[in-house]
Amino acid sequence: MSANPAIQSQRAWARIAGLMYWIVLAADLAGMQLHSTAMGRPLMLAGSLFTVPLALGLYHAVRPVQAALAASALLFRLLEAALGSMSTAAGFVVVRTRLADSSLGAFLLHIAHWNNTTAFSAFVFTIGSTIFFYLFVKSGYIPRVLAWWGVFASVVAMAACLVHLLRPSIPAMTMYPWIPMLLAETSTGLWLLIKSVNVAD
């Protein structure tokens, strides 16, 4: 292992990102499956909250490639986490009651209950995902077949979300546009967790 602390830190953050990919996916998929039960909403909220360490891990893993672009991807993923957390938390009765007591809270509730909040959050996610995978392509930190597949999957999902936002009658969250993304995130997450990033010592 490299004695360079910066490289050690970069590799550690990459492994954190790999682990978080799997945790976020597990929480989101379980939450969707259990959406009609008492566990569904807490699991979806956990998925949004764990997106923060995922985004930070990816940011620190690819920041040496192009810091400004990595920062923009981080901001998109943090915005995604904020929108997802707000939308999910607004579903809890105690949260709705407290927010409704103020004008700012009522405004936040209005945003959270916007019909396209989920699709917009997903669209924001795909932008950040596309940038992060592009930086992996540019860096060669992971196998380029994984990185290019991630770019492809992100663009496919982005197109589905954009079409839905422009034409709400066309669903965005059907499974087919998201299958490539599921494969991209599980494979990349596993690679980062086990191999981390290929950084020259």
C-alpha positions in Angstrom: 0.0 0.0 0.0 1.2 3.5 -0.8 2.8 5.5 2.1 1.3 8.7 0.6 -1.4 9.9 3.0 -3.3 11.7 0.3 -3.6 8.5 -1.8 -4.5 6.5 1.2 -7.3 8.9 2.0 -8.5 8.9 -1.6 -8.6 5.1 -1.6 -10.4 5.1 1.7 -13.1 7.5 0.4 -13.5 5.4 -2.7 -14.2 2.3 -0.5 -16.7 4.4 1.5 -18.4 5.3 -1.7 -18.5 1.6 -2.7 -20.1 0.6 0.5 -22.6 3.5 0.4 -23.7 2.6 -3.1 -24.9 -0.8 -1.8 -26.4 0.7 1.4 -28.4 3.4 -0.5 -29.6 0.8 -3.1 -30.6 -1.6 -0.4 -32.5 1.1 1.5 -34.2 2.5 -1.6 -35.2 -0.9 -3.0 -36.5 -2.1 0.3 -38.3 1.1 0.9 -40.1 0.9 -2.5 -41.0 -2.7 -1.9 -42.4 -1.8 1.6 -43.8 1.6 0.7 -47.3 0.7 2.0 -45.9 -0.5 5.4 -44.6 1.3 8.4 -41.0 0.6 7.4 -41.3 1.9 3.9 -40.9 5.6 4.6 -38.0 5.3 7.2 -36.1 3.2 4.7 -36.6 5.7 1.9 -35.5 8.5 4.3 -32.4 6.4 5.2 -31.6 6.0 1.5 -31.7 9.8 1.0 -29.5 10.4 4.1 -26.9 7.8 3.2 -26.6 9.6 -0.2 -24.6 12.2 1.6 -21.6 10.0 2.5 -21.9 8.4 -0.9 -21.6 11.7 -2.6 -18.7 12.7 -0.3 -16.9 9.5 -1.0 -17.3 9.9 -4.8 -16.2 13.5 -4.6 -13.0 12.7 -2.7 -12.3 9.7 -4.9 -12.3 11.8 -8.2 -11.4 15.3 -7.0 -7.8 15.0 -8.1 -9.0 14.5 -11.7 -10.9 17.9 -11.9 -11.8 19.5 -8.6 -14.4 22.0 -10.0 -16.3 19.3 -11.9 -16.2 17.0 -9.0 -17.6 19.7 -6.8 -20.5 20.3 -9.2 -21.3 16.6 -9.1 -21.2 16.7 -5.3 -23.7 19.6 -5.2 -26.1 17.8 -7.5 -26.0 14.7 -5.3 -26.4 16.7 -2.2 -29.4 18.5 -3.7 -30.8 15.1 -4.6 -30.4 14.0 -1.0 -32.0 17.2 0.3 -35.0 16.9 -2.0 -35.5 13.2 -1.2 -35.2 13.7 2.5 -37.6 16.7 2.5 -40.2 14.8 0.4 -40.0 11.7 2.5 -40.0 13.4 5.8 -43.0 15.4 4.8 -45.0 12.2 4.8 -44.6 11.8 8.6 -47.6 13.3 10.4 -45.6 14.9 13.1 -43.4 16.7 10.5 -46.4 17.9 8.5 -48.0 19.2 11.6 -44.9 21.2 12.7 -44.2 22.5 9.2 -47.8 23.7 8.7 -47.4 26.1 11.7 -45.2 28.5 9.7 -45.3 30.1 6.3 -41.8 28.7 5.5 -42.9 25.3 6.6 -46.1 25.5 4.5 -43.9 26.5 1.5 -41.6 23.5 2.1 -44.6 21.2 2.3 -45.9 22.6 -1.0 -42.6 21.7 -2.6 -42.5 18.3 -1.0 -45.9 17.5 -2.2 -45.3 18.7 -5.8 -46.3 15.8 -8.0 -43.0 15.8 -9.8 -40.7 16.1 -6.8 -39.6 12.5 -7.1 -38.9 12.8 -10.8 -37.1 16.1 -10.4 -34.9 14.6 -7.6 -34.2 11.7 -9.8 -33.3 14.0 -12.7 -30.9 15.9 -10.4 -29.4 12.6 -9.3 -28.7 11.6 -12.9 -26.8 14.8 -13.6 -24.5 14.2 -10.6 -24.1 10.5 -11.5 -23.2 11.4 -15.1 -20.5 13.8 -14.0 -19.0 11.3 -11.5 -18.9 8.5 -14.0 -17.4 10.8 -16.6 -14.6 11.7 -14.2 -14.1 7.9 -13.6 -13.8 7.5 -17.4 -11.3 10.4 -17.6 -9.2 9.2 -14.7 -9.0 5.5 -15.4 -9.4 4.9 -11.7 -11.8 2.0 -12.4 -12.1 -0.2 -15.5 -13.3 2.0 -18.3 -16.0 -0.5 -19.2 -17.6 0.2 -15.8 -17.2 3.9 -16.1 -18.6 4.1 -19.6 -21.5 1.9 -18.6 -22.2 4.3 -15.7 -22.2 7.2 -18.1 -24.6 5.4 -20.5 -26.9 4.3 -17.6 -27.0 7.8 -16.2 -27.9 9.4 -19.5 -30.7 6.8 -20.2 -32.2 7.5 -16.7 -31.7 11.3 -17.3 -33.6 11.1 -20.6 -36.5 9.2 -18.9 -36.8 11.8 -16.1 -36.5 14.7 -18.6 -39.2 13.3 -20.8 -41.5 12.8 -17.8 -40.9 16.4 -16.6 -41.8 17.8 -20.0 -44.6 15.3 -20.6 -46.0 14.2 -17.2 -48.3 11.6 -18.8 -45.2 9.6 -19.7 -43.9 7.8 -16.5 -40.2 8.3 -15.5 -39.9 5.7 -12.7 -40.8 2.6 -14.6 -38.1 -0.1 -14.1 -36.8 -0.4 -17.6 -34.8 2.9 -17.9 -33.3 2.2 -14.4 -32.1 -1.4 -15.0 -28.8 -0.1 -16.5 -28.3 2.2 -13.6 -28.9 -0.6 -11.1 -26.2 -2.7 -12.9 -23.8 0.3 -13.0 -24.1 1.2 -9.3 -23.9 -2.4 -8.0 -20.9 -3.3 -10.1 -19.1 0.0 -9.5 -19.9 -0.1 -5.8 -18.5 -3.6 -5.6 -15.4 -2.6 -7.5 -14.8 0.4 -5.3 -15.4 -1.5 -2.1 -13.0 -4.3 -3.0 -10.4 -2.7 -5.3 -10.9 1.0 -4.5 -9.4 3.3 -7.2 -6.3 2.6 -9.3 -4.1 5.6 -8.3 -0.4 5.7 -9.1 1.8 5.7 -6.0 
